[in-house]
Amino acid sequence: MQSVFPYLQSINQFLWSGPLLFLLMGTHLYFTMKLHFPQKNILKAIRLSVTPSGKKDGSNLSVFATLSTTLAATLGTGNIIGVSTAVALGGPGAIFWCWVTGILGMATAYAECFLSVRFRSRNEDGVFQGGPMYVWQNGLHKPSVGKFYGLLTLIAAFGVGCTTQANSITQTTSLSFGLNPQIAGFAAAILAGLVIVGGIRSIGNVCVKIVPFLGILYTASCVLLLVINREALVPAIQLILTSALAPRAALGGAAGSSLMLTARYGIARGLFTNEAGIGTAAIAAAASQTDNPAHQAYVSMTAVFWDTVVMCLLSGLVIVSNLLLHPESAQGVNEAGLTEAAFSYLPLLGNVFLSLCLVAFAITTLIGWSYLGEQAYRYLTRNRGIFAFKVAYIVMIYVGAVLPLNLVWECTDLINALMVVPNVAALFLLQRFLRYDLK
């Protein structure tokens, strides 16, 4: 299998360097205008996310639980390590392009979640099931395309959602705490497995309790670091803005970059972390108790806001302000080490705190993606053999924790690219059903 590794790298580099970036950014821009800038209603959307909606339904999730499950699957290494690599490879201006991707991506997230609720199905247990596969089946009457998307989602769940996250846990715990990878992998499998076997209600309840807490904790730590680095905050903002259109070498020895390279890494990291356009958020949105597609779409749109517009921006400001104040801290670190270098100045074991955040986010991602994978599996098997899927997923957590995963990462990148095409196609084909009012 290693013989195909260079070919996968070349394919992914081509796809994510041009075609997919233009496709997704074009889609974001189109639906931003088509829906008359739904981003302007972000405060209303945030309020809706914490306002009960719809009838009490023990079989499905509240709107806040669907948001928490979406964030569980997306928050994590992309916000912490992904931003670091964007700055290292694309320069400080990459933060601006990442932020723009989040702003515009909210419209695409709105569209895909609206259609998911609009064309979802309800199984014999009263549980709502949806996502791009049901949009293709119920909205476009092309179940074969739905099955193709479902298969891609299932593969992605075992890849980016399972094995890669488990591997990041063992790498972090091994480097930071000297923990044996097999022990860390076994512990991660047990912790996540206890939640996964409980089904949708268990996943929703855990995500509601843990994800907001983790998000607030990480955000607060970034704000604290910005207070500590306050003398460099305004210069950092100025550097990010000027570097976005007139790229320069990043401070601390990171590589120089052209405008295309700066935009590429910023946009790519933004797309990867919020997944707007890939369609995964729409799967969680369909489980909502509300009967109003616009209501749920606005709530789901806030996931992109919190993930990219807020958390990625804060991470970027922390990194760039630290580089301005302490350029020597970045000397000799790898592309993913800029965040760690910045957090070393956090009072009371900053690097230990960052490691614990990475592990906690990875575990919630394992849980969130188990739900997405389960829904794809249910679609493909018509709700048969669900326990077998859960067992396989839990086993793969351990397997992923102890195996090298370069090939898995490349395969996952290709799968994500393939998921974009049917999801975006469905948005354009069914755009006539979209509306942006709550009536």
N, C-alpha and C positions, 0 to 999 in steps of 0.2 A: 504493500500500500504506500510505502514511503516514496516509491518511484513516481507516483502521481502528484506528490506534494508540490514540486516546482510548477507544474501545470496549473494546479488549483490557485497557487499564489499569483500567477500571471493573469488568470481569468478574473480573480477578485480584484487585483490591482486595476485592471482595465475597467471593470464594471463600476467600482466604487470611486474611481478617479474622474469619471465623466458621465457616462450614460445615466446611471441611477441618481447621481447628484442632481443633474439637470431635470430628470423626470420628477423626482420628489419635490425639488424646489419649485418647479413649474406647477405641480399639483397644489402645493401650499399656496402659491400666489393666486392661482385660478380660483380656488374655493374661498380664499380670503375675500376676493372681489365678488364672487358669485353669492356668497352669504352675507354680503354687506358688512364685512369686518366684524365677525362675532367676537373677536378679541376685545372689542370695546365694552362688552358685557361681562368682563372677567370678575368684577366685584359681585355682580348678581349671581354669577356662576358659583363663586366661593360660598356665598350665602345659601344657595340651593343645596350645596354639598353637605351642609350640616342641618338642613331643614327636612324633617320627615315628609315623605311623599308616598302616596299610594296606600293601599290597604295593608294591614299587618299580614304578612305571608310567611309562615314558618318554613316554606320550601325554598324561598328565594332570599336575596340579599337586599339590605337597605341601600340607598344610593351612596351613602358614605362607605359602606362595606365594599361596594363595587370599586369605588375610587381607591380604597386602601389596598384591595387585591391587585388593581392595576399598578399602583405605585410599588407594591411588593415585588412585582415582576420586573420593574424598570429601574427603580432606585438602586444604587450600589456602586459597583466598580467603575461604571461609566462616568458617574459624577465625581469620583475621586481620582482614579487612575487615568480614565479617558481624557479628562481635562488636562492632566499633567502632560500626557503625550501630545495633545493638541498644541500646547504652548511650546513644548520642546521641539516639535517638528515643524510647526507652522508659525511660530512666533507669537507675541502677545496679541496680535490682531486676530488670531484664531478665536479668541474668546468672544469678540464682537460677532463673528459669523455664526458661532455656535448659538449665541443669544438670539440673533435674527431668525435662525432656523426654528428655535423654540417659539418665538412670537408668531411666525407664519404657520408653523406646524399645528397650532391650536385649531385652525380652521379645518385642516384635513382630519384631525382627531374628532372634531365635532361631526363631520360628514360621515365618517365610517361608523361611529357609534350610533348616530341617528338611524342609519340604514340597518344596523344590527338589531336594534330594538324594534324597528318597523317590520322586519321580516323574520323575526325569531319564531321558534316553535316551542311548544310545551309538551313534555313527555307525559307518560301515564302516571308518574309520581307528582305531577304538578310543577315540575322544575322547568324554568325557562332555559332554552339552549339557543345560542346564536353565534354570530361571527360571520366572517366573509363566506364560509362554506354554506351557511343557511341563506345568506343574501343571494348567492348564485343559484341555490336550489329553489327558494321561494319567490325571489324577486325576478330572476332572469330565466328560471326554469332550465338550468343547465347543471344538474347534480353532478355530472362528471367533472366539471371544473371545481365544484365544491369539494369533491373527494380529493382532487389534486391538491387543493389548498390545505385540506385537513391532513393529508399525508405529510406535506411540508411542515405543518405546525407540529405534528407528532414528532418528526425527526428533530426539529428545532428544540422541542421540549427536552428531549434526551441530550441534546448538544449544549446550546447556550444556557438553557434553563437548569440543567442537571449536572452533567459531568464537568463542564468548565467552571461552574460556581463551586462545586465540591473541591476541584483542584485548587482554586484560589484560596479556599479555606485552609487547605493543608499547607500551601506555600506560605501563607501569612503566619499561621501558627508555628510552622517549623522555623522560619527565619526569626520571628519575634519572641517566641517562647520555648523553642527547642523541642516542640512536641512531635512525637513520632507520627508520620503521615497516616499510618494504618489506624492508630488510636483516634486521631482527629477525624478521619473518614468515617470510622464506625460511630463515633459520637454524633457527627453531623447526620448520618443516616437515621439514627435512633431519634434524635430531636425532631427532625423534619418528618420522619415517618409517623410519629405519634399524632401529628397534626393531619397529615395527608390521609391516613386511614379513616379519619372522622368525616370526610366528605366536605361538601360545599359549606355547610354551616360551621364546621370546625375551622376550615381555612378562613372564612370570612371573619369569624370571631377573633382569631389570633391576629389576623392582619389589622383589624380595627384597633386592637390593643397595642401592638408592637410597632407598626409602620409609622404612625404619627409621632410616637415617642422618639423613635430613631431619627426621623426627619428633623424634629425640633431640636434634638440633642446635637446633631451634626451642624445644623444651621446656627445654633447658638455658639458653638465652638468657632465657627467661621467668623461670626460677628465679633466675638471676643478677640480673635486674632487681628481683625481689621481695626479694632480699637487700639490694640497694642501697636499696630503698624500705621496708625492714623496719619502720621506726618507724610507717609508715602501714598495715601489713598488717592488723593486728587491727582498726583503725578501718574499713578498707576492707571487711572481712568483715561487720562490724556494719552498715555502711551498706547493703550489698547485701541483707542479711537484712531489715532494717527497711524498706527501700524496696520490697521485693518485695510486701508487703501494705499498706504505707502510702506510696505513691509520692510522690516529691518531685522537684523539678527537678534534673537532673543537674548536677554541678559543671562549671565551665568554660564556662558559657553555653549548654549543650545544652538542648533543649526540656523543659518540664515534662510530666508524664504522669499519666493516670488509672490506676487499677488495671487496667482492661481493656486500656489501651494498653501498659502495662508487660508484662503477661502475653502479649499478642499478639506484640510484637516479640521477646520472649525465646523463646517457644514456636516462632514461625515461623523464627527463625534456627537454633534447635536442629534442627528438622525438615529444614531445607534442607541443613545441613551434614552430618548423619549419614544422611539419606535412608531412615531406618527407616520402613517403611510404603509406600514407593514401589516397592520390590521389586528394585532394581538389584543390591543386595548378593547376592541369591539367585542371580543369573546367574553370578557369580564362584564362589560356594560350590559350585555343581553340578560344577565342574571338578576337585573334590578327588579324590585317590586313595582316600580312606577310603570304606568301605562302610557306615559307621555314621552315619546322619543326625544323631543327637544329638551325636556327637563334633564333626562339622563345624558344627552349629548353635551349639554353645558357642563354638567358635573364632571364627565369624563375628560372634557377639554382642560379642566384645571390640573389634571395629572401632568400634562405637558408643561403647564405654567410652573408648577412646583418643581418638577424634575429639572427642566432646562433653564427656564427664564430666571428662576430664583437660585436653585442649588448649584447649578453649573456656573452661573455668574459669580456667586459668592466664592466658590472654589477657585475660579480664575483670578478674582481680585486678590484673594489670599496669596496665591502663587506669585503673581506679578508684583504685588507690594513687597513681598518677602525678597524677591530678586532685586528690587531696587534698594532695599535696606541692607540686605545680607547677600550680595552676589557670590561671596565665597562659599555659602552653604550649598550651592548647586554644583560646585566643582566636583567632578568625578562621579556624579550620580547618573543613573541610567534615565531613560525617557520617562519612566513611571515614577521616578524618585523625587520630582519637584514638590509634590504635595507633602510627602514625608519630610522633606527638608523644611518646608514652611511650618508644619505642625511640631517640629522639634522645638519651636519657640513658644509653644503653648505651655503655660504653667502646669505643673503636676503631671509628669509623664505623658507628654503630648504624643509621642510616637506609639506608646502603648495604647492610648485612647484611640488613635487612628486605626491601629491594627484590630482592636475590638470592634470598631465601627465597620470595618471591612468584613469581618467574620459575621457580624450580626446582619448586615445588609445581604451578604451572600446566602445566609440561611433563609431570610424572608424571600429572596429571589427563588430559591429552591421550592419554597412552598407556593408562591404565586404562580410559577411556571408549571407546577404539578397540576394546578387547576386548568390552565390553558391546554396542556397536553391531554388531560383527561377528557375535556370537551371534544377535542379532535378525535380521540379514540372512540368516544361514544358515537360520534357522527359516522365514523367509518364502520363500526361494528353494530350500530343500532342498539346501543346501550347494553351490549353483552360483554361479559368477561372483565368488568371494571376492576374487580379485586386483583386480577392478574396484572393489569396495567400498574396498579399502585405498588404491588410487590416488585415488579420489574423496575419501576422508577426508583424505589428505595434502594434496591440492589445497585443500580447504576450510580447512585450517589457515592457509595463506597468504592465502586470500580473507578469512577472518575477521579476520586481523591488520591488514588495511588498510581495512576498511569500518566505518562507524558501525553500532552494534548495538542501539540502543534497542528497535527493533521485534523483533529476535531474542530479546532478554531477555524481553519480554512474551509472545511466542509460547511460549518455553520454560517460563515459569511456568505457562501454561495447559496445556501438554502434561504437565508434572509432576502437575498437579492431576488430569488425566484418567487418569494411570497409577495413582494411588492407588486409584481405585474398583475396578477388576477385581482388583488385588492384594489389597486388604483383603477383598473379597467371597470370594475363594478361601480365605483364612485361616479365615473363619467357616464356610464350607461344608465344609471338610475338617478341622476342628479335632479330629474324632474320631481322626485318625491321629497326632496329636501326642503325644509323650511326652518326659519330661525326664530319664530315667535313661540310663546309658551301656551297659546290658546288651543 
